[in-house]
């Protein structure tokens, strides 16, 4: 189908585009910008007046507890590709499981599903999973999700093996011994509330170890959900040394701090924990500079699992449907321009993944998000398509609303 999107402000950070211009789509790909390609006849016209037309969002971390509901939530949030951690039930440690997930995602026909295969069998941190088979089944990299490989030698051998085949490993840096009993950031708030703390050292010790192993092996590593200023400083130094390390930060960590725990608010419990204001500022600076991509860290949790005391409540928040408005909220607070904000959830994640997507250049796959940057709406549990109704932002007004989402030139979401 040939589609023309008219009257919109096209923002394509990778190609330096930010202007009002028609966008032309043919055979599922971008066919032109500004002027129609020769012989182009539109079968459908989309009026994007007052809206931004940008690449579909790429989310580097979203759990799909119910794949149908969560992929519907993704496209409602303008997300056209989701990276899925391997800590499903059962873990994605066998090629058949990964293959089934990829095919089920394709059958649903919403957002693209990009699974991370389990690095070790059962995510136990001991024996390597069948990495080559998982790769053939569609896994884009290998991860332990938020589980730690306690045995450093096992991690070294895994990275040596991955480097041999140019596989990327995704790790959430967290020292097991310093974090195993913790609930909140080790600081004044945790002390006042009597909560067991997780020190920043739990992150920095793990990052330091990983960086040294990258130096020794040359393995490509993506560090997920960085939470501290000190951790980000180590990554910046490693990047300066031209080590193959990238990172991301959860959007909630750009906006919230340990103070948002309030009086034991279970919706403010995250892994890693929300940290101090200085950490939040450093993460914001890293995202603004392009050192860190932004992800939703979408973790749908059942209502009963949040109706528990803070220390017993499951960590995480729904994020797919609020990734865009929360990124816009961050950009406004950090005085970051709209094109830069869009880049952190489109072009930069595509670069991390090594995919030829995240842009609107001629020939690119037509994954497109059309959103009204000024539209306001209230986040309520009824407004969420995700089965996870858990969010510290429930009841708040959001600015920025997705109107239309296209995946491969097919309209997969249109706001009522």
C-alpha positions as CSV (number, residue, x, y, z in Angstrom):
1,X,0.0,0.0,0.0
2,X,1.2,3.5,-0.9
3,X,0.7,6.0,2.0
4,X,1.4,9.7,2.2
5,X,1.6,11.4,5.6
6,X,0.9,15.1,5.2
7,X,1.1,18.4,7.1
8,X,3.3,16.9,9.9
9,X,6.6,18.0,11.4
10,X,9.0,15.3,10.3
11,X,11.8,14.7,12.9
12,X,14.4,12.2,11.8
13,X,17.4,12.7,14.1
14,X,19.8,10.2,12.4
15,X,19.4,12.1,9.1
16,X,19.3,15.6,10.6
17,X,15.7,16.2,9.4
18,X,13.4,18.5,11.3
19,X,10.9,20.2,9.0
20,X,7.3,20.3,7.9
21,X,7.2,17.9,4.9
22,X,5.1,15.1,3.4
23,X,6.4,11.6,4.0
24,X,5.8,8.9,1.3
25,X,5.6,5.2,2.0
26,X,5.5,2.4,-0.6
27,X,5.7,-1.3,-0.2
28,X,6.4,-1.0,3.5
29,X,9.4,1.3,3.1
30,X,10.1,5.0,3.1
31,X,9.9,6.1,-0.5
32,X,10.5,9.8,-0.3
33,X,10.4,12.9,1.9
34,X,9.3,16.3,0.5
35,X,8.6,15.2,-3.0
36,X,6.7,12.2,-4.2
37,X,8.8,9.6,-6.1
38,X,8.1,9.2,-9.8
39,X,4.8,7.5,-10.5
40,X,3.7,7.5,-6.8
41,X,0.0,7.3,-6.3
42,X,-1.3,7.3,-2.7
43,X,-3.8,4.7,-1.7
44,X,-4.1,6.3,1.7
45,X,-3.5,9.8,3.1
46,X,-2.9,10.5,6.7
47,X,-3.3,14.1,8.0
48,X,-0.7,14.8,10.7
49,X,-1.5,18.5,11.2
50,X,-0.1,19.7,14.6
51,X,1.8,16.4,15.0
52,X,5.3,15.1,14.9
53,X,6.1,12.4,12.5
54,X,9.2,10.4,13.7
55,X,10.7,6.9,13.5
56,X,8.9,4.3,15.5
57,X,10.2,4.1,19.1
58,X,12.7,1.3,19.9
59,X,12.4,0.1,23.5
60,X,15.5,-1.6,24.8
61,X,13.8,-3.3,27.7
62,X,10.2,-4.5,27.9
63,X,8.8,-7.7,29.6
64,X,5.9,-9.3,27.8
65,X,4.0,-11.1,30.5
66,X,1.0,-11.3,28.3
67,X,2.3,-10.9,24.7
68,X,-1.0,-9.8,23.1
69,X,-1.7,-7.1,25.7
70,X,1.8,-5.8,25.9
71,X,2.4,-5.6,22.2
72,X,-0.9,-3.7,21.9
73,X,0.4,-1.4,24.7
74,X,3.6,-1.0,22.7
75,X,2.1,0.3,19.5
76,X,-0.4,2.5,21.5
77,X,2.8,4.1,22.9
78,X,4.4,4.5,19.5
79,X,6.9,1.7,20.1
80,X,7.5,-0.4,17.0
81,X,10.3,-2.7,18.3
82,X,10.7,-4.1,21.8
83,X,13.7,-5.9,23.2
84,X,12.5,-8.6,25.5
85,X,14.7,-9.8,28.4
86,X,15.1,-13.6,28.9
87,X,13.7,-13.8,32.4
88,X,10.3,-15.2,31.2
89,X,8.7,-18.3,32.6
90,X,10.5,-20.5,31.5
91,X,13.7,-18.5,30.7
92,X,14.6,-18.1,27.1
93,X,17.5,-20.5,27.3
94,X,16.4,-22.9,24.4
95,X,16.2,-22.0,20.7
96,X,12.7,-23.4,20.5
97,X,11.4,-21.0,23.1
98,X,13.0,-18.0,21.3
99,X,11.7,-19.2,18.0
100,X,8.2,-19.5,19.4
101,X,8.3,-16.0,20.9
102,X,9.5,-14.4,17.6
103,X,6.8,-16.3,15.6
104,X,4.1,-15.4,18.1
105,X,5.0,-11.8,17.9
106,X,4.9,-11.9,14.1
107,X,1.5,-13.6,14.2
108,X,0.1,-10.8,16.4
109,X,1.3,-8.3,13.9
110,X,1.9,-5.3,16.2
111,X,5.4,-4.3,17.4
112,X,8.5,-6.2,16.4
113,X,9.8,-8.6,19.0
114,X,13.6,-8.7,19.5
115,X,14.4,-11.3,22.2
116,X,17.5,-11.5,24.3
117,X,18.6,-15.1,24.8
118,X,19.6,-16.4,28.2
119,X,23.4,-16.2,28.6
120,X,23.3,-19.2,30.9
121,X,21.0,-22.2,31.4
122,X,18.1,-21.2,33.6
123,X,19.8,-17.9,34.2
124,X,21.7,-19.6,37.0
125,X,25.1,-18.1,36.0
126,X,26.8,-21.5,35.6
127,X,26.7,-23.2,32.3
128,X,26.4,-21.4,29.0
129,X,23.1,-21.7,27.1
130,X,23.1,-22.8,23.4
131,X,24.1,-19.3,22.2
132,X,24.6,-20.2,18.5
133,X,21.2,-21.9,18.4
134,X,19.5,-19.0,20.2
135,X,21.1,-16.6,17.7
136,X,19.7,-18.6,14.7
137,X,16.3,-18.5,16.4
138,X,16.2,-14.7,16.4
139,X,17.9,-13.6,19.6
140,X,19.7,-10.3,19.1
141,X,22.1,-10.7,22.0
142,X,22.4,-12.6,25.3
143,X,21.6,-11.5,28.8
144,X,21.1,-12.5,32.4
145,X,18.3,-9.9,32.8
146,X,18.7,-8.6,36.3
147,X,20.3,-11.8,37.6
148,X,24.0,-11.7,38.4
149,X,26.7,-14.1,37.2
150,X,28.3,-14.6,40.7
151,X,31.2,-16.6,39.4
152,X,33.6,-14.1,37.7
153,X,35.4,-16.9,35.9
154,X,32.1,-18.1,34.4
155,X,31.5,-14.5,33.1
156,X,35.0,-14.3,31.6
157,X,34.5,-17.6,29.7
158,X,31.1,-16.5,28.5
159,X,32.6,-13.2,27.2
160,X,35.5,-15.0,25.6
161,X,33.0,-17.3,23.8
162,X,30.8,-14.4,22.8
163,X,33.7,-12.4,21.4
164,X,34.8,-15.3,19.2
165,X,31.4,-15.2,17.4
166,X,30.9,-11.4,17.7
167,X,27.8,-11.9,19.9
168,X,26.8,-9.0,22.2
169,X,26.2,-9.5,25.9
170,X,23.7,-7.4,27.9
171,X,24.4,-7.1,31.6
172,X,22.7,-5.3,34.4
173,X,25.6,-4.4,36.6
174,X,24.9,-5.4,40.2
175,X,27.2,-7.0,42.7
176,X,25.3,-10.0,44.1
177,X,26.8,-9.8,47.6
178,X,26.1,-6.1,48.0
179,X,22.6,-6.1,46.6
180,X,21.1,-9.5,47.6
181,X,19.4,-8.2,50.8
182,X,18.7,-4.6,49.7
183,X,15.4,-2.9,48.9
184,X,16.2,0.7,48.4
185,X,19.1,3.1,47.7
186,X,21.5,3.1,50.6
187,X,21.1,6.6,51.9
188,X,19.2,8.9,54.2
189,X,15.7,7.9,53.0
190,X,16.3,4.2,53.4
191,X,17.8,4.8,56.9
192,X,14.8,6.9,58.0
193,X,12.3,4.3,56.7
194,X,14.3,1.4,58.1
195,X,14.8,-0.2,54.6
196,X,17.8,-2.4,53.8
197,X,20.0,-0.4,51.4
198,X,21.8,-1.2,48.2
199,X,24.9,0.9,47.9
200,X,26.1,2.6,44.7
201,X,29.2,0.4,45.1
202,X,27.0,-2.6,44.1
203,X,26.8,-1.0,40.7
204,X,30.3,0.4,40.4
205,X,32.1,-2.8,41.5
206,X,30.2,-4.8,38.9
207,X,30.8,-2.2,36.2
208,X,34.5,-2.1,37.0
209,X,34.7,-5.9,36.7
210,X,32.9,-5.9,33.4
211,X,35.0,-3.2,32.0
212,X,38.2,-5.1,32.8
213,X,36.8,-8.2,31.2
214,X,35.9,-6.2,28.1
215,X,39.5,-5.0,27.9
216,X,40.7,-8.6,28.2
217,X,38.2,-10.2,25.7
218,X,37.1,-7.5,23.3
219,X,33.5,-8.7,23.9
220,X,30.7,-6.2,23.0
221,X,28.7,-5.4,26.1
222,X,25.6,-3.3,26.6
223,X,25.0,-2.2,30.3
224,X,21.4,-1.9,31.1
225,X,19.5,0.3,33.6
226,X,22.4,2.3,35.0
227,X,21.3,4.1,38.1
228,X,24.3,6.0,39.6
229,X,26.5,9.0,38.8
230,X,29.6,7.0,39.7
231,X,28.6,4.1,37.4
232,X,28.0,6.4,34.5
233,X,31.4,8.1,35.1
234,X,33.0,4.6,34.7
235,X,31.2,4.0,31.5
236,X,32.1,7.4,30.1
237,X,35.8,6.6,30.8
238,X,35.5,3.3,29.1
239,X,33.9,4.9,26.1
240,X,36.7,7.4,26.0
241,X,39.1,4.5,25.9
242,X,37.1,3.2,22.9
243,X,35.9,0.0,24.5
244,X,32.9,-1.6,22.9
245,X,30.5,-0.7,25.7
246,X,27.1,1.0,25.4
247,X,24.4,1.6,28.1
248,X,20.9,2.7,28.7
249,X,18.9,4.2,31.6
250,X,15.3,3.6,32.5
251,X,13.1,6.6,31.9
252,X,11.8,6.5,35.5
253,X,15.3,7.0,36.8
254,X,15.6,10.2,34.8
255,X,12.6,11.7,36.7
256,X,12.4,10.1,40.1
257,X,14.7,9.8,43.1
258,X,14.8,7.9,46.4
259,X,12.5,10.6,47.9
260,X,9.7,9.4,45.7
261,X,9.4,6.3,47.9
262,X,7.5,8.7,50.1
263,X,5.8,6.7,52.8
264,X,6.6,3.2,51.5
265,X,5.0,3.7,48.0
266,X,5.4,0.2,46.4
267,X,5.0,1.8,42.9
268,X,8.4,3.5,43.5
269,X,10.2,0.2,44.0
270,X,12.6,-0.5,41.1
271,X,15.5,-2.7,40.3
272,X,18.0,-1.1,40.4
273,X,16.6,1.3,43.1
274,X,15.8,4.9,42.6
275,X,18.9,6.8,43.8
276,X,19.8,10.3,45.0
277,X,19.2,13.6,43.3
278,X,22.8,13.8,42.2
279,X,22.6,10.4,40.5
280,X,19.4,11.5,38.7
281,X,21.1,14.6,37.4
282,X,24.1,12.6,36.2
283,X,21.9,10.1,34.4
284,X,20.0,13.0,32.8
285,X,23.3,14.6,31.6
286,X,24.4,11.2,30.1
287,X,21.1,10.8,28.2
288,X,21.3,14.4,26.9
289,X,24.9,13.9,25.7
290,X,24.1,10.6,23.9
291,X,26.1,8.5,26.3
292,X,23.0,6.6,27.3
293,X,19.9,5.5,25.5
294,X,16.5,5.7,27.2
295,X,14.2,2.7,27.7
296,X,10.9,2.1,29.4
297,X,12.1,-0.9,31.6
298,X,8.4,-2.0,31.2
299,X,7.6,-4.5,33.9
300,X,3.9,-5.3,34.2
301,X,3.1,-6.4,37.7
302,X,-0.2,-7.8,39.0
303,X,-2.2,-5.6,41.3
304,X,-1.9,-8.0,44.2
305,X,1.8,-7.9,44.0
306,X,1.8,-4.1,44.5
307,X,-0.7,-4.2,47.3
308,X,2.0,-5.4,49.7
309,X,4.5,-3.7,52.1
310,X,7.3,-2.0,50.2
311,X,9.8,-4.7,50.9
312,X,7.6,-7.5,49.7
313,X,6.1,-5.7,46.6
314,X,7.5,-6.8,43.3
315,X,9.7,-4.1,41.7
316,X,9.0,-2.4,38.4
317,X,6.5,-0.3,36.6
318,X,4.5,-0.3,33.4
319,X,6.4,1.8,30.8
320,X,5.6,1.1,27.2
321,X,2.6,3.5,27.0
322,X,4.4,6.3,28.9
323,X,7.9,6.1,27.4
324,X,7.1,8.9,25.0
325,X,5.4,11.3,27.4
326,X,7.9,10.7,30.1
327,X,10.8,11.2,27.7
328,X,9.2,14.5,26.7
329,X,8.8,15.4,30.3
330,X,12.5,14.7,30.9
331,X,13.5,16.7,27.9
332,X,11.5,19.7,29.1
333,X,13.1,19.6,32.5
334,X,16.6,19.0,31.1
335,X,16.2,21.7,28.5
336,X,16.8,19.2,25.7
337,X,15.4,19.9,22.3
338,X,12.7,17.7,20.8
339,X,14.9,16.2,18.1
340,X,17.5,15.1,20.7
341,X,14.8,13.6,22.9
342,X,13.4,11.6,19.9
343,X,16.9,10.4,19.1
344,X,17.3,8.8,22.5
345,X,14.3,6.5,21.9
346,X,14.8,5.9,18.2
347,X,18.2,6.3,16.5
348,X,20.4,5.6,19.5
349,X,18.7,2.4,20.5
350,X,19.0,1.3,16.8
351,X,22.7,2.0,17.0
352,X,23.0,0.0,20.2
353,X,21.3,-2.9,18.4
354,X,23.3,-2.5,15.2
355,X,20.0,-2.4,13.2
356,X,19.4,-0.4,10.1
357,X,16.2,1.1,11.6
358,X,15.4,4.1,13.8
359,X,15.3,6.6,10.9
360,X,13.2,7.7,8.0
361,X,15.7,7.7,5.2
362,X,14.6,6.5,1.8
363,X,14.7,2.7,1.7
364,X,14.3,2.4,5.5
365,X,11.5,0.1,6.8
366,X,8.4,2.3,7.4
367,X,8.2,2.0,11.2
368,X,6.6,5.4,12.0
369,X,5.1,7.1,15.0
370,X,2.8,10.1,14.7
371,X,2.2,12.0,18.0
372,X,0.8,15.3,19.2
373,X,3.5,16.8,21.4
374,X,1.0,19.2,23.0
375,X,-1.9,16.9,23.7
376,X,-2.5,16.2,27.4
377,X,-4.2,13.2,29.0
378,X,-4.5,11.7,32.4
379,X,-2.8,8.4,33.1
380,X,-5.4,6.1,34.7
381,X,-5.5,2.3,35.0
382,X,-8.4,2.3,32.5
383,X,-6.2,4.2,30.0
384,X,-3.6,1.5,29.9
385,X,-3.7,-1.4,27.4
386,X,-1.0,-3.2,29.3
387,X,-2.1,-5.7,31.9
388,X,0.3,-4.0,34.2
389,X,-1.5,-1.1,35.9
390,X,1.5,-0.4,38.1
391,X,3.0,3.0,37.8
392,X,4.1,5.9,40.1
393,X,2.5,8.2,37.5
394,X,-1.1,6.9,37.9
395,X,-3.4,10.0,38.3
396,X,-0.8,12.4,36.7
397,X,-1.4,14.4,33.5
398,X,0.8,13.3,30.6
399,X,1.9,15.6,27.7
400,X,2.4,14.0,24.4
401,X,0.0,11.5,22.9
402,X,0.4,9.0,20.1
403,X,-2.1,9.3,17.3
404,X,-1.0,6.7,14.8
405,X,1.6,3.9,14.7
406,X,2.8,2.1,11.5
407,X,5.0,-1.0,11.4
408,X,6.3,-1.9,8.0
409,X,3.9,0.5,6.4
410,X,0.9,-1.1,8.0
411,X,-1.3,0.9,10.4
412,X,-1.2,-1.0,13.7
413,X,-2.6,1.7,16.0
414,X,-4.9,4.7,15.6
415,X,-6.2,6.7,18.5
416,X,-9.9,7.0,18.8
